Amino acid sequence: MEKKFKTILEQYLQDSASTQEKEAVESFAQKMNEEGIPLVEVQQNTSLKNNVYRSILAHTSAKKRRKKKKQNTLILGSLFFFIALGTLGYYTLTDSSQTYTSTGDRQIITLADQSQVTLFPGSELIVSKAYNQTDRQVQLKGKAFFAISKNKQLAFTVLTADLETSVLGTSFLVEEDLTRTSIAVHTGKVKVQTKAHTDYVILQPQESARFENHKLQKYNAQQDRMSSWNSSLNMLNASFAHWKASIEGEFDILIQSESKAIQRIKITGDYRNSNLQDILDSFCFINNLRYSQQNNLITINEANTHD
């Protein structure tokens, strides 16, 4: 019965329903407005859906539609939301995505655009029904290797709990567990950004990113940490205090200096997408300084002084 109910509503949207069915649907939509029936209640209550269906079948009068334009807009608006929340919502839960799970062995999945996903054991991949039509978006829980076909119009996006990884065509590995998410690029170029779009990194071959403790970090092939593309790292006449705070935040380090002259330095430079050693070497060379490192403590002084 519920299937028939959805069919009538779909026929109405496609303008293929009979005159009596159209009038019955519009009459029901108007009744919902008048009686204040919550749309979500219809979506979630199968018994009410069946009652609605019986009401539509029972409504066979051939009333002429002499409604005012404003009233018609209200009725059709209600009907639209009813179908969106009810019928389409039902499809979203049951028919609009395909879920792949891998238990004991790796599973190779070929998507509609011939992209291939190697799903590791204990992992889950959800692919939308609209894949390769309006988007190329998948959701991943666990670990998978992606070999993605090129498509300049539709970027391929992997959604995990904390990150969005987008590419046009490349191969990369995504691994998510309870404490962190890691992305490693094999070929091509990948953009990895947080769900809130507050930070991102661009990865190329032999580079990787890790999201851990609510922080996104980049690494090269030797696992040297790389700075992000945070705009605060692109500096123009910045103070030493700003430079120090930005670099400390990017690399979880502490920078100290006893030189008063350093405090007066104005800094211009783009320190995005760089490892810590390159940043320190560049900064100290330009400003005739030197640095020493002991674990996470960086000490910077003038070149003619001693620690």
C-alpha positions as CSV (number, residue, x, y, z in Angstrom):
1,M,0.0,0.0,0.0
2,E,2.8,2.4,0.8
3,K,4.4,1.7,-2.6
4,K,1.1,2.6,-4.3
5,F,0.9,5.8,-2.1
6,K,4.4,6.9,-3.3
7,T,3.5,6.1,-6.9
8,I,0.5,8.4,-6.8
9,L,2.6,11.3,-5.4
10,E,5.3,10.7,-8.0
11,Q,2.8,10.7,-10.8
12,Y,1.4,14.0,-9.5
13,L,4.9,15.6,-9.6
14,Q,5.4,14.3,-13.1
15,D,2.0,15.6,-14.2
16,S,0.9,12.1,-15.2
17,A,-1.7,11.5,-12.5
18,S,-5.4,11.4,-13.5
19,T,-7.6,14.4,-12.8
20,Q,-9.2,12.7,-9.8
21,E,-5.9,11.7,-8.4
22,K,-4.6,15.3,-8.8
23,E,-7.7,16.7,-7.1
24,A,-7.4,14.1,-4.3
25,V,-3.7,15.0,-3.6
26,E,-4.4,18.7,-3.6
27,S,-7.4,18.2,-1.4
28,F,-5.3,16.3,1.1
29,A,-2.5,18.9,1.0
30,Q,-5.1,21.6,1.7
31,K,-6.5,19.6,4.6
32,M,-3.0,19.2,6.1
33,N,-2.6,23.0,6.1
34,E,-6.0,23.6,7.6
35,E,-5.7,20.9,10.3
36,G,-2.0,21.6,11.0
37,I,-0.8,18.0,10.5
38,P,3.0,17.9,11.0
39,L,4.7,16.7,7.8
40,V,7.3,14.8,9.7
41,E,4.6,12.8,11.4
42,V,3.4,11.6,8.1
43,Q,6.9,10.7,7.1
44,Q,7.5,8.6,10.2
45,N,4.1,7.1,10.7
46,T,3.3,4.2,8.3
47,S,-0.2,3.9,9.6
48,L,-0.9,7.5,8.8
49,K,0.6,7.0,5.3
50,N,-1.9,4.2,4.7
51,N,-4.8,6.3,6.0
52,V,-3.7,9.1,3.6
53,Y,-3.6,6.6,0.7
54,R,-7.1,5.4,1.5
55,S,-8.3,8.9,1.7
56,I,-6.9,9.7,-1.7
57,L,-8.6,6.6,-3.2
58,A,-11.9,7.5,-1.6
59,H,-11.8,11.0,-3.0
60,T,-13.4,10.7,-6.4
61,S,-15.4,13.9,-6.7
62,A,-14.7,16.0,-9.8
63,K,-14.5,19.3,-8.1
64,K,-13.3,22.1,-10.3
65,R,-10.1,23.9,-9.2
66,R,-11.3,27.4,-8.4
67,K,-8.7,28.2,-5.8
68,K,-7.0,31.6,-5.5
69,K,-3.4,31.7,-6.6
70,K,-2.2,32.4,-3.1
71,Q,-4.1,29.4,-1.8
72,N,-2.8,27.2,-4.5
73,T,0.8,28.2,-3.7
74,L,0.3,27.3,-0.1
75,I,-1.2,23.9,-1.0
76,L,1.5,23.0,-3.5
77,G,4.2,24.3,-1.1
78,S,2.8,22.0,1.6
79,L,2.6,19.1,-0.9
80,F,6.2,19.6,-2.0
81,F,7.6,19.5,1.6
82,F,5.3,16.5,2.3
83,I,6.8,14.6,-0.6
84,A,10.4,15.7,0.1
85,L,10.2,14.7,3.7
86,G,8.0,11.6,3.2
87,T,8.5,9.9,-0.2
88,L,12.0,11.2,-1.0
89,G,13.1,10.8,2.6
90,Y,12.0,7.2,2.4
91,Y,14.1,6.6,-0.7
92,T,17.1,8.3,1.0
93,L,16.9,5.7,3.7
94,T,16.3,2.7,1.5
95,D,17.1,3.2,-2.2
96,S,19.4,6.2,-2.8
97,S,22.7,4.8,-1.7
98,Q,24.7,1.6,-1.9
99,T,26.7,0.3,1.0
100,Y,29.8,-1.9,0.6
101,T,31.4,-3.6,3.6
102,S,34.6,-5.6,3.7
103,T,35.0,-8.2,6.5
104,G,37.7,-10.9,6.1
105,D,39.4,-9.9,2.8
106,R,40.0,-6.8,0.8
107,Q,37.2,-5.9,-1.6
108,I,37.8,-4.2,-4.9
109,I,34.8,-2.0,-6.0
110,T,34.5,-0.5,-9.5
111,L,32.3,2.6,-9.4
112,A,30.1,4.0,-12.3
113,D,32.9,6.1,-13.7
114,Q,35.4,3.2,-13.6
115,S,37.2,4.5,-10.6
116,Q,38.3,1.7,-8.3
117,V,38.2,1.5,-4.6
118,T,40.1,-1.2,-2.6
119,L,38.2,-1.5,0.7
120,F,40.2,-2.9,3.5
121,P,38.8,-5.4,6.1
122,G,36.5,-4.0,8.7
123,S,35.7,-1.0,6.5
124,E,32.5,0.5,4.9
125,L,31.9,2.6,1.8
126,I,28.6,4.3,1.0
127,V,28.1,5.5,-2.6
128,S,25.1,7.8,-3.5
129,K,22.7,6.8,-6.2
130,A,23.5,10.0,-8.0
131,Y,27.2,9.1,-8.2
132,N,28.7,10.2,-11.5
133,Q,25.6,12.2,-12.4
134,T,25.4,15.2,-10.1
135,D,28.4,14.4,-7.9
136,R,31.2,11.9,-7.2
137,Q,30.9,11.7,-3.4
138,V,31.4,8.7,-1.2
139,Q,31.5,8.2,2.6
140,L,34.1,6.0,4.2
141,K,34.4,4.4,7.6
142,G,37.8,2.6,8.0
143,K,40.5,2.3,5.3
144,A,40.5,2.3,1.5
145,F,42.8,3.0,-1.4
146,F,41.2,5.0,-4.2
147,A,42.3,5.0,-7.9
148,I,40.1,7.7,-9.4
149,S,39.2,8.3,-13.0
150,K,39.7,11.9,-14.3
151,N,36.6,14.1,-14.6
152,K,37.2,17.9,-14.7
153,Q,33.6,18.6,-14.2
154,L,32.9,16.5,-11.2
155,A,35.5,16.4,-8.4
156,F,35.7,13.1,-6.4
157,T,35.2,13.6,-2.7
158,V,35.7,11.2,0.2
159,L,33.8,12.1,3.4
160,T,35.0,10.8,6.7
161,A,34.0,11.8,10.2
162,D,36.3,14.8,10.3
163,L,37.7,15.5,6.8
164,E,36.7,16.0,3.2
165,T,39.3,14.8,0.6
166,S,38.7,16.1,-3.0
167,V,40.4,15.2,-6.3
168,L,39.8,15.3,-10.0
169,G,41.8,12.2,-10.8
170,T,44.5,10.5,-8.8
171,S,45.3,7.7,-6.4
172,F,45.5,7.9,-2.6
173,L,45.0,6.1,0.6
174,V,42.5,7.1,3.3
175,E,42.6,5.6,6.8
176,E,40.3,6.5,9.7
177,D,40.3,5.1,13.2
178,L,38.9,6.3,16.5
179,T,41.7,8.8,17.2
180,R,42.9,10.1,13.8
181,T,42.4,10.2,10.0
182,S,45.3,9.9,7.6
183,I,45.6,10.7,3.9
184,A,48.5,9.6,1.8
185,V,48.9,10.5,-1.9
186,H,50.3,8.1,-4.5
187,T,49.7,10.0,-7.7
188,G,48.2,13.3,-8.6
189,K,47.1,16.1,-6.3
190,V,44.7,16.0,-3.4
191,K,43.0,18.7,-1.3
192,V,42.2,17.7,2.3
193,Q,40.1,20.1,4.4
194,T,38.3,19.9,7.7
195,K,34.5,19.5,7.7
196,A,34.1,23.1,8.9
197,H,36.3,24.3,6.0
198,T,38.5,26.2,8.5
199,D,41.8,24.6,7.4
200,Y,43.1,22.7,4.5
201,V,46.3,21.2,3.0
202,I,47.3,20.4,-0.6
203,L,49.0,17.1,-1.0
204,Q,51.2,15.8,-3.9
205,P,52.9,12.5,-4.4
206,Q,54.9,11.3,-1.4
207,E,53.0,13.7,0.9
208,S,50.4,12.9,3.5
209,A,48.1,14.6,6.0
210,R,46.9,13.6,9.4
211,F,44.0,14.9,11.4
212,E,44.5,14.3,15.1
213,N,43.5,16.1,18.3
214,H,41.3,18.4,16.2
215,K,44.3,19.5,14.2
216,L,45.2,19.0,10.5
217,Q,48.9,18.5,9.7
218,K,50.9,17.8,6.6
219,Y,53.9,15.5,6.2
220,N,56.4,14.7,3.4
221,A,57.7,11.3,2.5
222,Q,60.1,11.3,5.4
223,Q,57.2,12.1,7.7
224,D,58.5,15.6,8.3
225,R,55.6,17.8,9.4
226,M,54.5,20.5,6.9
227,S,52.6,23.7,7.6
228,S,49.0,24.1,6.4
229,W,47.6,26.7,4.0
230,N,46.3,28.8,6.9
231,S,46.1,32.4,5.7
232,S,47.9,33.6,8.9
233,L,51.1,32.0,7.6
234,N,51.2,34.3,4.5
235,M,52.7,37.4,6.2
236,L,53.2,41.0,5.2
237,N,55.1,43.2,7.7
238,A,54.1,40.9,10.5
239,S,55.5,41.2,14.0
240,F,57.8,38.6,15.5
241,A,55.2,37.9,18.0
242,H,52.7,37.0,15.2
243,W,55.3,34.9,13.4
244,K,56.3,33.1,16.6
245,A,52.7,32.3,17.6
246,S,51.8,31.1,14.1
247,I,54.8,28.7,13.8
248,E,54.4,27.4,17.4
249,G,50.7,26.6,16.6
250,E,51.5,24.9,13.3
251,F,54.2,22.6,14.7
252,D,53.4,22.2,18.4
253,I,56.7,23.7,19.4
254,L,58.0,26.5,21.7
255,I,60.1,29.3,20.3
256,Q,62.2,31.5,22.7
257,S,64.6,34.4,22.2
258,E,66.4,36.7,24.6
259,S,67.2,39.2,21.9
260,K,65.3,42.5,22.1
261,A,66.3,43.3,18.5
262,I,64.4,40.3,17.2
263,Q,61.2,41.7,18.8
264,R,61.4,44.7,16.4
265,I,61.7,42.6,13.2
266,K,59.0,43.0,10.6
267,I,58.4,39.8,8.7
268,T,57.2,39.3,5.1
269,G,57.0,35.8,3.7
270,D,54.7,32.9,2.8
271,Y,55.3,30.1,5.3
272,R,52.5,27.8,4.0
273,N,53.2,24.3,2.8
274,S,56.7,24.3,4.3
275,N,58.5,22.1,6.8
276,L,59.8,23.5,10.1
277,Q,63.5,23.3,9.1
278,D,63.0,25.2,5.9
279,I,61.0,27.9,7.7
280,L,63.7,28.4,10.4
281,D,66.5,28.3,7.9
282,S,64.8,30.9,5.7
283,F,63.8,33.2,8.6
284,C,67.2,33.1,10.3
285,F,69.2,33.6,7.0
286,I,67.1,36.7,6.0
287,N,67.4,38.3,9.4
288,N,71.0,37.3,10.2
289,L,69.9,35.0,13.1
290,R,70.7,31.5,14.2
291,Y,68.7,28.8,15.9
292,S,69.2,25.7,17.9
293,Q,66.7,22.9,18.7
294,Q,66.3,20.6,21.6
295,N,63.2,18.4,21.3
296,N,60.3,20.8,20.9
297,L,62.1,23.9,22.1
298,I,63.6,26.3,19.5
299,T,66.0,29.0,20.6
300,I,66.7,31.9,18.3
301,N,69.3,34.5,18.8
302,E,71.4,36.9,16.9
303,A,74.2,35.3,14.8
304,N,77.0,36.9,16.8
305,T,75.8,35.7,20.2
306,H,76.1,32.3,21.9
307,D,73.4,30.3,23.6
